[in-house]
Every structure is written in structure tokens, then in C-alpha cells.
Amino acid sequence: MSIQSKAKRDANKKKKARERVVTATLRPAVEAHADLRDAHGTLLGGIARRDGEWVLGLDGKMVGGSESAATILTMIKRAAAMLERSGTHVTLKFSNALRDAATEEAGLQGMSLEEFEAQLEATMRAEAVEKTAAGQKSASKRGNDRMH
């Protein structure tokens, strides 16, 4: 083995090590804060914090994100409730940091976390009703257009 080839290998090792460090620092840190699991322990959803944003994942897909801890916590609680109503027993665990951030945010709006959750749930229900009504109007209009 020549001295030059050893020097090249050493230089390549150093270069790769520097590249790994750069790659690791460029990758945003993701902190897990909640997980939703079924009775078998299968992960159904979770909340993570990435770049200052709370991110919600369900069924292996990122389904939403928000700077609002209270909103994102309410969303995963809503998903857990929907699964329970459909007969799937689930367990939701979340970090103290997420709970504290959500509680603080609700407090800044003059509400408890439970009041915030109830208000958001009512807003979402009203939006769903409006969307359904708009869809029915649109379908009805299309049906009337075909008759003429």
C-alpha cells in the first residue's frame, strides 16, 4: 500500500465525516410530543414539533400543522374520540410541554383548555354543516339545471 493511497483514504474519511456533520445540522430537529395508539400498541397518530410548528400525523401521513399547541392537541383528541366512537380502543399520551403550551395559549385567550377545545369543536361542527349545506345546494342546482 502506498503512502499516497493511505493519505487519500484519510482525506476521504475526513471529508465524509464533515459532510455527515453538515447534513445532521441542516436537518431540522423533530421532537415527538404525543402518540395515539390502538389496543395492540400500533401507532395511529402523533404530534411532533418541528421548526417551531406543531405537526399532526395520522395513519402515517402528515395531515396538518399549526403554531397553535391548543389547536393541534384538540385535533388529536378529536381523532381519538372518533376512533373510540367507531369501536377502536385507543390510548393518547402527550408530553407535559405540549399540555403546558396548549393550556397557556388557551389562558391567553381567557379560557381553560377544556373551554378552548369545546369552542374549536363547535366551530368545526358549524363549518362542516355549512360545507354540507353548500354541497347539497350545489348538487340540487346541478340537478335542476339538467331538468331544464
N, C-alpha and C positions, 0 to 999 in steps of 0.2 A: 504494500500500500504506500502510495507516495505521500509526501508531506503536503503537496498541493491539494490532493483529493480530500485529505483529512481537514484541511483548512476550509475547503468549500463546504464540506458537510457541517462543520461547526458554524460557519456563517449562515447556512440554510436553517440550522436549528434555531439560531438566534432570531433570524428573520421570522420564522414561523411562530416563535414564542411571542414576538412583538405583535404580530398580526392577531394572535388569539387575544391578547390583552386589549387591543384596539376594538376588536369585534365585541368582546364582553362589555366594554364601556359604552359602546354605541347602542347596544341592545337595551331597550327600556326595561326598568325593573318592574316586575309584576308581583304584587302582594296578594295572596289569597285571603279573603275576609269572611266568606260564607260558603257553606256547601249544603245542598239539598240531596238527600239520599233516600232510596226506597228501602223496604224491609230487608232486602238482601245485601244492602250496603253499596249498591250501584249508584254512582254519581249521576244525578239527573240535572243538576244545575249548580250554579255558583256565582259568587260575586268576587271580583278582583279589583284592585286599584292599580291603575297604570297611567303614568304621566299626569297625575292629579285628577283623573277621571275614574269614577266608579263604573265598572263594566259588568253587565249581566250576561251570563251564558246559560242557555237551556238546551238540553238534548244535543250537546256537543257543538252548538253554534253560538256565536256572539249575537245576541238579539237586541241589545241596547246598551246605551251608556249615558251617564249624566254626571254633572258635577254635584248633584244633589244626593247625599247619602240617604236621606229620608225617602226620597222617591224610589231609589233603587232597592232599598230594603223592603219597602212596601210592595214593590213589584214581585220580588221573590217570595214574600209571604203570600201574595195573591196566587202565585203559581202553586205553592204548597197547598193552599186551601182548595184550589181547583182539582188537584190530584187527589186529595182526601175525599172530596165530594164524588169523584169518579170511582172510589173504592181502592185506591192505591195508598197504602200506609206510607207516610214519609216522615223523615226527621230533618229538621232545619237547624243548623248550628251556625252562629255568626260570631265574629270577633267583638271584643269589648270596644275596640277602636271604631268599628262600623256603627255599633249601637250608640256609642257616645256622640259620634259625629251627627248621626241622624237625630238624636234627642236634642242636641244643641241647636241644630238647624230648625227643628220644629219650635223650640223655645224662642228663637229669634223672630218667629212669625206669631208668637203669642199663643202657641198651642202645645199640648203634650204630644208625644209621638203617636199615641193612640188616636188623638183628635186629628192629627195630620193624616194618618192612614185612612181614617173614615172620610175625611174631606176628599182625598185623592180618589178613593174608591167611588164616592158619589159622582165626582167629576168624570171619571172613566165610564161609569154606567150611563150617565147622561149623554156623553159623546157617542157611545155605542148605540143608544136609542136613536139619536139624531142620524147617525150613519145608516142604520137600518131603515129608518123612515125615508131618507133621501134615496136609498136604493130601491125601495118599494115604489116611490113616486116615479123614479126613472124607468123602472120596469113597466109600470102602469102606463106611462106616457108612450113607451115603445109599442105596447100592446094596442093602444088607441090609434097610434099612427098607422099600424098595419091594417086596421079595420076601415080606414078612410080611403 
